[in-house]
Amino acid sequence: MQAPVLMILASLLFATMGVCVKYASAYYSPGEIVFYRGLVGASTIAIMAWRHGGRLRTSVPSMHFWRSLSGVLALSLWFYAIGRLPLATAMTLNYMSSVWMALFLLGGAIVAGSSRIDGRLIATVLVGFAGVALILRPTIDRDQLWYGLVGLASGMLSATAYLQVTALGRIGEPEYRVVFYFSLGGMMAGALTMLASGASPHTWASLALLLAVGLLATVAQLLMTRAYAIGKPLVNASLQYLGIVFAFLYGVALFDDPVTWMAVAGMALIVVAGVAAAFLRGRVAANVPPSSSTET
């Protein structure tokens, strides 16, 4: 299967996972959903590794710990936002991770005292946050600003997690192992929240939703990983934003989410900023010799 098809399928599955998370939020807390999502993901990856002779043991447990910590926090905040915001709004705010990464890159250049600050990065960041302002403006009247800020924080933490995934990739950690320890971290964090606040009762419908969240997320991650392995990064990064479109259609069809011009314009700005950020990061990476790159 070609990379663009894999990326489109992955985006659709992630959006569908968001639907299941939103429905499951009526039964479970975000911590519980994270636990079961991690349980399904870790079990699936462990079985796949065993069948194909992969090794789950790692020589860099501390790197996996920090990657899992930021990733699980981002996932928990995102699930929390999905349960309380229009689906496309929560999805879009989480997709701000590319813009956050551009901001990190810009901040790093300033701290390093670089005499050449790429004006395109500044423009990308400003466009991205203009989109955030447009998206959050309609939610202020419904007292949902807090949830919007939580969704925005999930995108920032996702950017941090992606940087750590990049560092793991540089030292040769296979993607399945990174996903496994991330899922394991989700299980542990979710278990702690369940011990603190108690576990919710199950029904067959709610269990089916939890299983769907775990399976959809795991399959989508594997498809996306394969797409990035065989496809062009900029094309993949652009097609990934179809997840916002799918989430928007799901929200209107299933949850009667409101359609406002400000929200739609904000989503469009964030998509443009995200694609531009991916392009600029790719240009920067292409100009840096591998021997001089540093782990984050």
Helices and strands as residue ranges (DSSP letters): H 3-24, H 30-51, H 61-82, H 87-94, H 97-111, H 119-140, H 145-170, H 175-197, H 204-230, H 233-240, H 242-255, H 261-286, G 290-292
